[in-house]
Amino acid sequence: MNGPEIHVEFAPELALFVPRAPHRTLVTDGVSSLGHVVESLGVPLTEVGALVVDGRPVPPSHVPEAAERVVVRPVERPQRVPGAPLRFLLDVHLGTLARRLRLLGVDTAYESTDIGDPALAARSAAEKRVMLSRDRGLLRRRELWAGAFVYSTRPDDQLQDVLDRFAPELRPWTRCTACNGLLAEATKEQVAEQLKGGTQRSYDVFAQCTACGRAYWKGAHHDRLEAVVERALGTRTRRG
């Protein structure tokens, strides 16, 4: 490339994407947008909060000029997604995170099979859902409604990061962790076919998914799930 030479500085929060050179000088082609330049260096625009050129904010469509100094800032938290209720779509690699978000009552769609990036991006746009993924290529697709990179590989940290970044409304125990449908109170008789003998004798309070029919009760795993909920609500209380 024989275009303008610019200097780019990335905020520390973006070090995961540019670990070896958070400051760099590079020659652009003179026609590509700043957004394209930033993504070509490894940072999805979903993770960029502001692009500042010589002290003034510019849009991603800005075409860099010679000697400009660019600062790439991270997304401000909590991040607001305008124009639609906050809903998420997760790819095949984030099943545990999807179940935990649903446990907290957050509207979370999840693809349990790999349907491909174009289909995921199209669903994000059609349903106005924020795409959560660790796939940087997927997050660079222009047809996405909105997206966010999931920074950790640990479900506990993933959940905390999403809650901190988007501050979704939490309504624990209101959604089916299997299909995302809403739960309703149910009698033992209504869910009897799903109960084994010990469960039928030991429990009297049930809920049932209005979409898939799955039954729920405070069984052997309830304490572990309750701990997830309490941590999430405790974090929200401290932040608020």
Buried (B, 14 or more C-beta within 10 A) or exposed (E): EEBBBBEBBBBEBBEEBBEEEBEEEBEBEEEBBBBBBBBEBBBBBBBBBBBBBEEEEBEBEBBBBEEBEBBBBBBEBEBEBEEEEBBBBBBBBBBBBBBBBBBBBBBBBBBEEEEEBEEBBBBBBEEBBBBBBBBBEBBBBEEBBBBBBBBEEEBEEBBBBBBBBBBBEBEBBBBBBBBBBBBEEBEBEBBEEBBEEEBEEEBEEBBBBEBEBBBBBBEEEEEEBBEBBEBBBEBBEEEE
